[in-house]
């Protein structure tokens, strides 16, 4: 997964933000959430202590949604 992320960063580092957004919007919602969870986990250690618990809960809920254990509500 890390290699995939690094490849993605290499490819998109030369693109405009609007091009990246349009490209990501082409992905299914499931893949968008999976990518967002991956990115959030990569920076989770940078979150301040006071916000860490909320962020971890959000990541956990998103992961449950990915395996259909949580709904969008």
N, C-alpha and C positions, 0 to 999 in steps of 0.2 A: 504494500500500500504506500509506503514511503517513496519507493521508486516511482510509482504512478504519480504521486503528488509532485515530486521533483521534475518529472517529465512535463507535467502540466504547467508548472511554474516556468520552466524553460521555454516552452512553446508560447505561453501567453505574456511573458515579460516584455515582448516587443509590440504587443497589441494595445489599442486604445481601450479604455474602460468600457465604452459603449459596445465595442466589438466583443469583449469578454462577456458582458452581460447578455448580449444576444445569443452567444454561443452556449452559455449555461442554461438559458431559457429553453433551448432545444432539447435538453435532457428531460427525462421523465421526473416527476416529482420525487419518486423514490430515490433516484440517483442524485438529485439535488440535495436531498436531506442527508443521504449517506456521505456526500462530499462535505456538507456543512458540519456534520458530526466529526468527521476526520479532522477538519481544520480546527474545530473547537478543542478537540483533544490535544492538538499540537501546541496550542497556546494556553492550555488550562493552568499550567504552572506559573503563568504570568499574572493570573487574576489575584487581586488583593484578597486577603483572608476574609474580610467582611462580605465579599460577594461570591466567594468560592462555593459555598453550599448551594446557593441558588443556581449557579452555573452548572454544577455537577448534576443537580436535579433536572435541569433542562436537557442536558446531554443524555441522561438516563431515559427520560421520557421520549426523546427523539429516537434513541436506540430501540426502545420498546415499540414505537410506532413502525419502525423498519421491519420488525418481525411480527407485526400485526397484534401486538399485545396492548396497544394503546390506540385510542381513536383521536381524531383531530379536535375533539371537544376538550 
